[in-house]
């Protein structure tokens, strides 16, 4: 059974700084791989970010949370690796 993909409202501001070709590929990864099996594709985060997972896409990171009972994946942030964790703390 596929997972529903939900996006944090601030994702729109995240993607403004990412090239359109890259965004198209990232969305494809989210819609195909994470919707199918989000646990397999993600790497669990640690410490204060425990319970979240990340997927690497070149220099970008996709951080998300899985709601297993509802079969939903919430995409929290899509950002360049250099500043994603600073920005993530306000969305978690």
SEPAFI-533181 format. One line per 4 residues: their letters; for each residue y, z, x of C-alpha. Coordinates in nm, 3 decimals, decimal comma, padded with zeros to 5 digits, always signed. Example, Ala and Ser with C-alpha at 12.3 -4.5 7.8 and 13.67 -1.06 7.14 Angstrom:
residues 2
as) -00,450/+00,780/+01,230  -00,106/+00,714/+01,367
***
This chain:
residues 92
xxxx) +00,000/+00,000/+00,000  +00,339/-00,099/+00,138  +00,621/+00,146/+00,187  +00,956/+00,099/+00,019
xxxx) +01,240/+00,064/+00,268  +01,563/+00,253/+00,203  +01,876/+00,235/+00,416  +02,128/+00,509/+00,492
xxxx) +02,473/+00,404/+00,358  +02,620/+00,399/+00,711  +02,379/+00,126/+00,824  +02,645/-00,130/+00,722
xxxx) +02,880/+00,005/+00,987  +02,598/+00,011/+01,243  +02,521/-00,358/+01,213  +02,882/-00,475/+01,245
xxxx) +02,864/-00,438/+01,623  +02,522/-00,606/+01,660  +02,492/-00,986/+01,703  +02,378/-01,160/+01,382
xxxx) +02,068/-01,311/+01,544  +01,959/-00,970/+01,663  +02,020/-00,814/+01,322  +01,803/-01,080/+01,157
xxxx) +01,518/-00,997/+01,396  +01,562/-00,622/+01,349  +01,554/-00,658/+00,969  +01,239/-00,869/+01,002
xxxx) +01,072/-00,591/+01,205  +01,175/-00,332/+00,948  +01,066/-00,533/+00,646  +00,735/-00,648/+00,793
xxxx) +00,610/-00,384/+01,034  +00,765/-00,061/+00,909  +00,699/-00,145/+00,545  +00,335/-00,205/+00,631
xxxx) +00,259/+00,085/+00,868  +00,559/+00,293/+00,981  +00,348/+00,550/+01,166  +00,177/+00,295/+01,388
xxxx) +00,499/+00,124/+01,500  +00,715/+00,432/+01,556  +00,732/+00,686/+01,833  +00,793/+01,045/+01,718
xxxx) +01,114/+01,209/+01,836  +01,123/+01,561/+01,976  +01,319/+01,883/+01,963  +01,603/+01,883/+01,709
xxxx) +01,499/+01,534/+01,593  +01,140/+01,633/+01,517  +01,018/+01,462/+01,200  +01,196/+01,137/+01,283
xxxx) +01,052/+00,828/+01,448  +01,206/+00,548/+01,650  +01,129/+00,186/+01,719  +01,267/+00,011/+02,026
xxxx) +01,407/-00,337/+01,985  +01,547/-00,450/+02,319  +01,852/-00,233/+02,385  +01,864/-00,119/+02,022
xxxx) +01,685/+00,164/+01,848  +01,588/+00,205/+01,484  +01,547/+00,568/+01,381  +01,379/+00,648/+01,052
xxxx) +01,208/+00,914/+00,845  +00,887/+00,870/+00,646  +00,838/+01,021/+00,301  +00,461/+00,990/+00,281
xxxx) +00,404/+01,110/-00,076  +00,662/+00,867/-00,216  +00,558/+00,589/+00,025  +00,919/+00,545/+00,139
xxxx) +01,083/+00,489/+00,475  +01,449/+00,583/+00,517  +01,622/+00,391/+00,794  +01,878/+00,640/+00,925
xxxx) +02,049/+00,448/+01,203  +02,036/+00,123/+01,400  +02,240/+00,143/+01,720  +02,251/+00,057/+02,087
xxxx) +02,041/+00,298/+02,291  +02,343/+00,430/+02,481  +02,502/+00,598/+02,179  +02,241/+00,625/+01,906
xxxx) +02,154/+00,991/+01,957  +02,518/+01,105/+01,953  +02,574/+00,926/+01,621  +02,241/+01,032/+01,473
xxxx) +02,322/+01,402/+01,463  +02,574/+01,344/+01,184  +02,319/+01,158/+00,967  +02,016/+01,376/+01,006
***
